[in-house]
Amino acid sequence: MNIYISGLSYNVSDADLNELFAEYGEISSSKIITDRETGRSRGFGFVEMPNDSEGQKAIDELNGVEYDGKVISVSVARERTERSSFGGGGRRDNRGGHGGGYGGGRRY
């Protein structure tokens, strides 16, 4: 079971996350997500637990508790959706780039 944890203090490390969840059962992996450029924590992470019932118990008992001075949210991680290959927006119609404005750009 992949578990999503948000609202984490920026001081929390992978090892801290591992320690927090270890009392609920076996952990396959734990990962704090960091900013690519700064390397700083983004305040959320994931824990993978092979046993679903242990994972669910961890979710039930840790969701909404205070950890390292912040209230954390713990839930089942959703599958990552594929992002489109388009950047942010841009033109997706096929009208071409000519004209524009009133009258299509023709001059008399």
C-alpha positions as a Markdown table, in Angstrom:
| # | Residue | x | y | z |
|---|---|---|---|---|
| 1 | Met | 0.0 | 0.0 | 0.0 |
| 2 | Asn | 1.4 | 3.4 | -1.0 |
| 3 | Ile | 0.6 | 6.1 | 1.6 |
| 4 | Tyr | 0.7 | 9.8 | 1.0 |
| 5 | Ile | 1.7 | 12.1 | 3.9 |
| 6 | Ser | 1.2 | 15.9 | 3.6 |
| 7 | Gly | 1.6 | 18.9 | 5.9 |
| 8 | Leu | 5.1 | 17.7 | 7.0 |
| 9 | Ser | 7.5 | 20.1 | 8.6 |
| 10 | Tyr | 10.4 | 20.9 | 6.3 |
| 11 | Asn | 12.8 | 19.4 | 8.9 |
| 12 | Val | 11.3 | 15.8 | 8.5 |
| 13 | Ser | 13.7 | 13.4 | 6.7 |
| 14 | Asp | 13.2 | 10.0 | 5.0 |
| 15 | Ala | 14.5 | 8.4 | 8.2 |
| 16 | Asp | 12.0 | 10.3 | 10.4 |
| 17 | Leu | 9.2 | 9.1 | 8.2 |
| 18 | Asn | 10.4 | 5.5 | 8.3 |
| 19 | Glu | 10.6 | 5.7 | 12.1 |
| 20 | Leu | 7.1 | 7.2 | 12.4 |
| 21 | Phe | 5.5 | 4.4 | 10.4 |
| 22 | Ala | 7.7 | 1.5 | 11.6 |
| 23 | Glu | 5.6 | 0.9 | 14.7 |
| 24 | Tyr | 2.7 | -0.1 | 12.4 |
| 25 | Gly | 4.5 | -2.7 | 10.4 |
| 26 | Glu | 7.1 | -3.4 | 7.7 |
| 27 | Ile | 8.0 | -0.5 | 5.4 |
| 28 | Ser | 9.3 | -1.1 | 1.9 |
| 29 | Ser | 10.3 | 2.5 | 1.3 |
| 30 | Ser | 9.9 | 6.1 | 2.6 |
| 31 | Lys | 10.6 | 9.2 | 0.6 |
| 32 | Ile | 10.3 | 12.9 | 1.3 |
| 33 | Ile | 9.7 | 14.8 | -1.9 |
| 34 | Thr | 12.2 | 17.6 | -2.4 |
| 35 | Asp | 12.5 | 20.6 | -4.7 |
| 36 | Arg | 14.6 | 19.7 | -7.7 |
| 37 | Glu | 16.5 | 23.0 | -7.7 |
| 38 | Thr | 17.0 | 23.7 | -4.0 |
| 39 | Gly | 16.9 | 20.2 | -2.5 |
| 40 | Arg | 14.6 | 21.5 | 0.2 |
| 41 | Ser | 11.6 | 19.4 | 1.4 |
| 42 | Arg | 8.3 | 20.2 | -0.3 |
| 43 | Gly | 6.4 | 19.2 | 2.9 |
| 44 | Phe | 5.0 | 15.9 | 1.7 |
| 45 | Gly | 6.2 | 12.3 | 1.1 |
| 46 | Phe | 5.3 | 8.7 | 0.6 |
| 47 | Val | 5.6 | 5.5 | 2.5 |
| 48 | Glu | 5.2 | 2.1 | 1.0 |
| 49 | Met | 3.9 | -0.7 | 3.2 |
| 50 | Pro | 3.5 | -4.2 | 1.8 |
| 51 | Asn | 0.8 | -5.2 | 4.2 |
| 52 | Asp | -2.5 | -3.3 | 3.4 |
| 53 | Ser | -4.0 | -3.9 | 6.9 |
| 54 | Glu | -0.9 | -2.4 | 8.6 |
| 55 | Gly | -0.9 | 0.5 | 6.2 |
| 56 | Gln | -4.6 | 1.2 | 6.8 |
| 57 | Lys | -4.0 | 1.1 | 10.6 |
| 58 | Ala | -1.1 | 3.6 | 10.2 |
| 59 | Ile | -3.4 | 5.9 | 8.1 |
| 60 | Asp | -6.2 | 5.6 | 10.7 |
| 61 | Glu | -4.0 | 6.4 | 13.6 |
| 62 | Leu | -1.7 | 9.0 | 12.1 |
| 63 | Asn | -4.1 | 11.1 | 10.0 |
| 64 | Gly | -4.7 | 14.5 | 11.8 |
| 65 | Val | -2.0 | 14.1 | 14.5 |
| 66 | Glu | 0.7 | 16.6 | 15.2 |
| 67 | Tyr | 4.2 | 15.6 | 14.2 |
| 68 | Asp | 7.2 | 17.9 | 14.5 |
| 69 | Gly | 5.0 | 20.8 | 15.3 |
| 70 | Lys | 2.6 | 20.4 | 12.3 |
| 71 | Val | -0.7 | 18.6 | 11.8 |
| 72 | Ile | -0.2 | 15.9 | 9.1 |
| 73 | Ser | -2.6 | 14.4 | 6.7 |
| 74 | Val | -2.2 | 10.7 | 5.9 |
| 75 | Ser | -4.1 | 8.9 | 3.2 |
| 76 | Val | -3.9 | 6.2 | 0.5 |
| 77 | Ala | -1.8 | 7.6 | -2.3 |
| 78 | Arg | -3.6 | 8.0 | -5.6 |
| 79 | Glu | -2.1 | 6.7 | -8.8 |
| 80 | Arg | -0.1 | 9.4 | -10.6 |
| 81 | Thr | -1.9 | 10.7 | -13.6 |
| 82 | Glu | 0.1 | 11.2 | -16.8 |
| 83 | Arg | 0.7 | 14.8 | -17.5 |
| 84 | Ser | 0.1 | 16.0 | -21.1 |
| 85 | Ser | 3.1 | 16.8 | -23.2 |
| 86 | Phe | 1.9 | 20.3 | -23.6 |
| 87 | Gly | 3.4 | 23.0 | -21.3 |
| 88 | Gly | 1.1 | 25.3 | -19.5 |
| 89 | Gly | -1.5 | 26.3 | -22.0 |
| 90 | Gly | -0.6 | 27.5 | -25.5 |
| 91 | Arg | -2.7 | 27.5 | -28.6 |
| 92 | Arg | -4.3 | 24.2 | -29.4 |
| 93 | Asp | -6.6 | 25.3 | -32.2 |
| 94 | Asn | -5.4 | 25.0 | -35.8 |
| 95 | Arg | -6.4 | 28.5 | -37.1 |
| 96 | Gly | -2.8 | 29.4 | -38.0 |
| 97 | Gly | -1.1 | 32.6 | -36.9 |
| 98 | His | -2.1 | 35.1 | -39.6 |
| 99 | Gly | -4.4 | 38.0 | -39.3 |
| 100 | Gly | -5.9 | 38.7 | -36.0 |
| 101 | Gly | -7.7 | 41.7 | -34.7 |
| 102 | Tyr | -10.6 | 43.0 | -36.7 |
| 103 | Gly | -10.7 | 42.4 | -40.4 |
| 104 | Gly | -8.0 | 39.7 | -40.6 |
| 105 | Gly | -5.1 | 42.1 | -41.0 |
| 106 | Arg | -5.8 | 43.2 | -44.6 |
| 107 | Arg | -4.9 | 46.7 | -45.6 |
| 108 | Tyr | -6.5 | 48.7 | -48.4 |
